[in-house]
Amino acid sequence: MTSPAIIVLHRAKGAQPAISPGTTRLSAADPFAASREIAWTGPDSMAAGRAAFEGTCESASFPHTEFMVVVAGLLRLAETGKAALELTPGRGAVIARGTALRIEAAPGTRFVFCATTGATSAAPGLQEIRADAALSPSAAPPVEVLIGPTPQCRSFNAFTDEASRFRAGTWDSTPYHRISRPHRVNELMHLVAGSVALTGADGSVTRVEQGDSVFVVQDAPCAWESSAHVAKFYVVQEVQG
């Protein structure tokens, strides 16, 4: 699928960005197949986009590993024999491949997703991705790509699937400005605080605000500039050369 290198999937305010989906399901058993808009697919069985779903369905073995963050409505995910996880706007979770669960969605429910249909090493189950996760100091961008002071960055990696190199969690940072460089991973970002300007290879600027979701393709030239504290949910995958 041919697509831009920086793809806005959701705007918290204003009109929603246009998406030209190539396919509308991730697999034959995809419970959300009828309502997906897949904005990007790439190597190593990864896909990103958005979906609308309402009603109830059950999956005896969820067919892929998927991160989702709800942007409207209410999505209730219940593993067999466990209390339901309720996702309201701004809350996210990962469903690991093979999870047995019941899915219930209120009318008007919409979510942004990033999923992998490839091999998995993670055990089945649900993992909530929390905005209030206990973050620990993490590596800042190298000084040679920074314009100005080195930021203080923190993160918490809540979910890892080593087989598909799929990781999801929460990250934040003090303000910083970074020159354009190839993006090191495929990455979905959903901003839970602050805003950032991403500049692409052609010089166009994509401003991402709190509540917005954007996908950046691995190796796409991308510059970063933020002027206040930024926090995000992330899903990353490093494609092997």
C-alpha positions as CSV (number, residue, x, y, z in Angstrom):
1,M,0.0,0.0,0.0
2,T,1.5,3.4,-1.0
3,S,1.0,6.0,1.7
4,P,2.6,9.1,3.2
5,A,5.5,8.6,5.6
6,I,3.7,10.6,8.4
7,I,0.1,9.6,8.6
8,V,-2.5,11.3,10.8
9,L,-5.0,8.7,11.9
10,H,-7.2,10.8,14.2
11,R,-7.8,14.4,15.2
12,A,-9.3,15.1,18.6
13,K,-10.6,18.4,17.2
14,G,-11.9,19.3,13.8
15,A,-12.5,17.1,10.8
16,Q,-11.1,13.6,10.6
17,P,-8.2,13.1,8.1
18,A,-9.1,11.2,5.0
19,I,-7.9,7.6,4.8
20,S,-7.9,5.5,1.6
21,P,-8.0,2.0,2.8
22,G,-6.7,-0.8,0.7
23,T,-8.2,-3.7,2.7
24,T,-10.6,-3.7,5.6
25,R,-9.6,-6.7,7.6
26,L,-6.4,-8.0,9.1
27,S,-7.3,-11.7,8.8
28,A,-10.3,-13.9,7.9
29,A,-11.2,-14.1,11.6
30,D,-10.8,-10.4,12.3
31,P,-13.7,-9.4,14.6
32,F,-13.5,-5.8,13.5
33,A,-13.2,-6.6,9.7
34,A,-16.4,-4.8,8.7
35,S,-15.4,-1.5,10.3
36,R,-11.7,-1.0,9.8
37,E,-9.9,1.6,7.8
38,I,-6.4,0.4,7.3
39,A,-4.2,3.4,6.5
40,W,-0.8,1.6,6.3
41,T,0.5,-1.9,6.0
42,G,4.2,-2.8,5.8
43,P,6.9,-5.5,6.2
44,D,6.7,-7.9,9.1
45,S,2.9,-8.1,9.0
46,M,2.2,-4.7,10.7
47,A,-0.8,-2.5,10.0
48,A,-2.2,0.8,11.4
49,G,-5.5,2.6,11.0
50,R,-8.8,3.3,12.8
51,A,-12.1,1.5,13.3
52,A,-15.7,2.0,14.3
53,F,-17.5,-0.8,16.1
54,E,-20.7,-1.2,18.1
55,G,-22.4,-4.3,19.5
56,T,-21.1,-7.6,20.9
57,C,-18.9,-10.4,19.6
58,E,-16.8,-13.1,21.1
59,S,-13.4,-14.4,20.0
60,A,-12.2,-17.8,21.2
61,S,-8.7,-17.0,20.1
62,F,-8.0,-13.4,19.0
63,P,-6.3,-13.8,15.6
64,H,-3.5,-11.2,16.0
65,T,-1.8,-8.9,18.5
66,E,-3.4,-5.4,18.5
67,F,-3.0,-2.1,20.4
68,M,-6.0,0.1,20.4
69,V,-6.8,3.5,22.0
70,V,-10.4,4.5,22.2
71,V,-11.2,8.0,20.8
72,A,-15.0,7.9,21.2
73,G,-17.6,5.8,23.0
74,L,-17.0,2.8,25.3
75,L,-15.2,-0.5,24.5
76,R,-15.4,-3.3,27.0
77,L,-13.0,-6.2,26.7
78,A,-13.5,-9.2,29.0
79,E,-11.1,-12.2,29.1
80,T,-12.8,-15.4,29.9
81,G,-13.2,-15.7,33.7
82,K,-11.9,-12.2,34.4
83,A,-13.4,-8.8,35.1
84,A,-13.9,-6.6,32.0
85,L,-11.4,-3.9,31.1
86,E,-13.5,-0.7,30.1
87,L,-11.8,1.6,27.7
88,T,-13.2,5.2,27.5
89,P,-11.7,7.9,25.3
90,G,-8.0,8.3,25.8
91,R,-7.5,4.8,27.3
92,G,-5.6,2.1,25.5
93,A,-4.8,-1.6,25.7
94,V,-3.0,-4.5,23.9
95,I,-4.9,-7.7,23.1
96,A,-2.3,-10.5,22.6
97,R,-2.8,-13.1,19.9
98,G,-4.7,-16.1,21.2
99,T,-6.7,-14.3,23.9
100,A,-10.2,-15.6,24.5
101,L,-12.5,-12.6,25.1
102,R,-15.8,-11.0,24.8
103,I,-16.0,-7.6,23.1
104,E,-18.8,-5.1,23.8
105,A,-19.0,-1.6,22.3
106,A,-21.5,1.2,22.9
107,P,-23.0,2.9,19.8
108,G,-20.6,5.4,18.3
109,T,-17.4,3.7,19.6
110,R,-14.3,4.4,17.6
111,F,-10.6,3.5,18.1
112,V,-7.2,3.8,16.5
113,F,-5.1,0.7,16.2
114,C,-1.7,-0.8,15.4
115,A,-1.5,-4.5,15.0
116,T,0.8,-7.3,13.9
117,T,-0.5,-10.6,12.3
118,G,2.9,-12.2,12.4
119,A,4.6,-14.7,14.7
120,T,4.2,-14.2,18.4
121,S,6.0,-15.1,21.6
122,A,3.8,-13.2,24.0
123,A,1.3,-15.1,26.2
124,P,-2.4,-14.5,25.5
125,G,-4.0,-11.8,27.6
126,L,-5.0,-8.1,27.9
127,Q,-2.5,-5.4,28.9
128,E,-3.8,-1.9,29.6
129,I,-1.6,1.0,28.5
130,R,-1.9,3.7,31.1
131,A,-1.3,7.4,30.9
132,D,-0.4,7.3,34.7
133,A,2.1,4.5,34.3
134,A,5.2,4.6,36.6
135,L,7.8,6.0,34.2
136,S,11.5,5.5,34.6
137,P,14.4,7.6,33.0
138,S,15.1,6.6,29.4
139,A,17.6,7.5,26.7
140,A,17.3,11.0,25.2
141,P,18.1,11.6,21.5
142,P,21.9,11.8,20.7
143,V,23.3,15.2,21.2
144,E,24.4,15.4,17.6
145,V,20.8,15.5,16.4
146,L,19.6,18.0,19.0
147,I,19.1,21.7,18.5
148,G,19.4,23.1,22.0
149,P,19.4,21.3,25.4
150,T,19.1,17.6,26.0
151,P,15.6,16.7,27.2
152,Q,14.7,14.5,30.1
153,C,12.8,11.5,28.8
154,R,11.0,8.7,30.7
155,S,9.1,5.6,29.6
156,F,7.4,2.4,30.7
157,N,7.2,-0.5,28.3
158,A,4.0,-2.3,29.2
159,F,4.0,-5.0,26.5
160,T,6.6,-6.8,24.5
161,D,6.4,-9.5,21.8
162,E,9.9,-10.5,21.0
163,A,8.9,-12.6,18.0
164,S,7.3,-9.7,16.1
165,R,9.4,-7.0,17.8
166,F,6.2,-5.3,18.8
167,R,6.4,-3.1,21.9
168,A,3.8,-0.8,23.5
169,G,3.9,1.6,26.4
170,T,3.9,5.2,27.7
171,W,6.6,7.9,27.2
172,D,7.1,11.5,28.2
173,S,9.7,14.2,27.7
174,T,10.6,17.8,28.5
175,P,10.6,20.1,25.4
176,Y,13.2,19.6,22.7
177,H,14.1,20.2,19.1
178,R,15.6,17.5,16.9
179,I,16.9,17.8,13.3
180,S,15.4,15.6,10.6
181,R,16.7,12.0,10.6
182,P,15.4,8.6,9.4
183,H,12.8,7.4,12.0
184,R,14.3,4.4,13.6
185,V,11.1,2.3,13.9
186,N,7.5,2.0,12.7
187,E,5.7,3.9,15.3
188,L,2.1,4.8,16.3
189,M,1.9,7.8,18.7
190,H,-1.2,8.8,20.5
191,L,-0.6,12.1,22.4
192,V,-2.0,12.1,25.9
193,A,-0.4,15.5,26.8
194,G,1.2,18.4,25.0
195,S,1.8,18.9,21.3
196,V,4.6,18.4,18.8
197,A,5.5,19.5,15.2
198,L,6.8,16.7,13.0
199,T,8.5,17.9,9.8
200,G,8.7,15.5,6.9
201,A,11.1,15.0,4.0
202,D,9.4,17.6,1.8
203,G,9.4,20.3,4.6
204,S,5.7,19.9,5.4
205,V,4.8,20.2,9.1
206,T,2.3,17.9,10.8
207,R,1.2,19.3,14.1
208,V,0.0,16.6,16.6
209,E,-2.0,17.8,19.5
210,Q,-3.3,16.1,22.7
211,G,-5.7,13.4,21.8
212,D,-4.4,13.1,18.2
213,S,-2.9,9.9,16.7
214,V,-0.2,9.7,14.1
215,F,1.8,6.9,12.5
216,V,5.4,7.4,11.3
217,V,7.0,4.9,9.0
218,Q,10.5,3.5,9.7
219,D,13.3,5.3,7.8
220,A,11.0,8.2,7.0
221,P,12.9,11.5,7.4
222,C,11.3,13.3,10.4
223,A,12.2,16.2,12.6
224,W,10.7,16.8,16.1
225,E,9.9,20.1,17.8
226,S,8.0,20.5,21.1
227,S,7.8,23.5,23.3
228,A,6.1,22.0,26.4
229,H,5.9,18.6,28.2
230,V,4.8,15.9,25.9
231,A,3.4,12.4,26.8
232,K,2.3,9.7,24.5
233,F,1.2,6.1,24.2
234,Y,3.5,4.4,21.7
235,V,3.6,1.2,19.6
236,V,6.9,0.5,17.9
237,Q,8.3,-2.2,15.7
238,E,11.8,-2.3,14.2
239,V,11.8,-4.0,10.8
240,Q,14.9,-6.0,10.1
241,G,16.9,-5.2,7.0
